[in-house]
Every structure is written in structure tokens, then in C-alpha cells.
Amino acid sequence: MDLWSPRGGVLLVEKRAARICLVGDYDPKVTAHQAIPKALALAAEGNAVEPVWLGTELALDADLDPYSGFWCVPASPYRSMEGALRVIRFARERGKPFLGTCAGCQHAIVEFARNVLRMTEAGHAECEPASTEPVIAQLSCSLVEVDETLQLTAGSRLRQIYGVDEIRETYHCRFGPNPAYAAPLMNGGLKVGATGPDGEVRAVELPGHRFFFGTLFQPERSALQGRSRPLISAFIEAASSSAVAVGH
């Protein structure tokens, strides 16, 4: 599409590849790390996507401006928890599309608790066992290589994206949102996007943000069977919408 410049003439708008920052410490043995590039390729649907891995230690000082979207990936503890939290905060405050799966979801909750709710001691029990405010705690039942049927919350954006009331997804985690902190987190602005069989929080979203979701499950794994997930397609669409170069 052509746009008119205020100075006269036509501005040519060229859609660029969406550069997706994959925040995490890449390990080819991690199933989710094998799946994520495949999931992005499957869900692209004509959008040009350029995934770029960024280790959490490098994330402490990296220039984040060139990226169109951020995916905080599974496999914790991260080499640098602070590096991961810096990226999540950047995406949240700058309105950049963000997706956190498994450990990425857990760290998004920690970041929100610390920097929005001012819970300065908010921590992750796996990385910070001495935390006095463990907003992420060990699950009562491990979800390592477990499939689960989830209820999508009525009125949530996650429900709108999937277009169904129930989904079935796979996990590989032992830690998740601490039920003791659910009320302050949700009263503070997060919203539950999905729950497990007993009402446990399995996904969160941030209302008012262009695209900000955290899922304890790993939707990327479906790509290993050649199937895409609506959430990943929506993430790419959100990232692609801002990947535009403007010139004369």
C-alpha cells in the first residue's frame, strides 16, 4: 500500500521479515528448541519470519530495538534470569508482541510481579529457592511429558484466538504459578487465559497490550507432527504487522 508523505510525494511501504527474538539458552537436545523454528515456519502463512536465538547472558546488554517480536522459550533455569527478565520487561513496556511458553510464561509472571506490582522479592522457586515471595512454585503434580485438556477462559483473547472452549496441549515442566499469589497477580492486571482440570492457572495474558501471552504448556510441540497452533499464527501476525520499512 502507498501512503502520502506530508511533504508531498508517495511513501513506499515495504513489508520486511518479522525478526523474532528467541530468548533462551539454545540446546539442540531440548524438544521445544527443536520444535520452535518448525512451528514458526508452519504458522507463517505467507509472512516472512526470521527467528534469531538470543542467549540469556547476551540478553543483558543486547540491542532489542531491531526485533519485531519476542518469544521467551522453555528450558530453565536460564543462564541469566536477569537477562530473560530484561527482555520480557522491554516487550511489555514497549508494546512489542510477546509469547512465553513454559519457562517463558513463568518468568513473565515473575517480571510482572516485580516491576508492575512492586513485589521486590517475587521469585522463581527453581532458581531462587530462598525467595520470600515465590510467585512461581513447584507444582503439586509434575507435568513432565504430560498431556492435559484445558478450559479457555470465556472472554479471554486466548479463547478468541483458538475459537473453541477446550484445547489439549503438552507440557514439560515441574514449576508453575503459585496459587497463593493468584489473587494479587490477577487483581493487579494479569488475566487467566486457560485453566487445568482442577482450575489451576495454565495460561495468562495482559489486557491492553498488543500481544502478550504466557502458556505453561508448549504449543510449539505440535509442529513436530506437522500441525500448527492458532496462538503461534496470531503471534507471527502481530509481529509482522510492525515489521514495515518506509522509504520514498
Helices and strands as residue ranges (DSSP letters): E 2-4, E 10-15, E 18-23, H 31-43, E 49-54, G 58-60, E 69-72, H 81-94, E 98-101, H 103-115, E 122-124, E 133-152, H 157-162, E 166-177, G 179-181, H 182-187, E 191-195, E 201-205, E 212-215, G 219-225, H 230-241, E 244-247
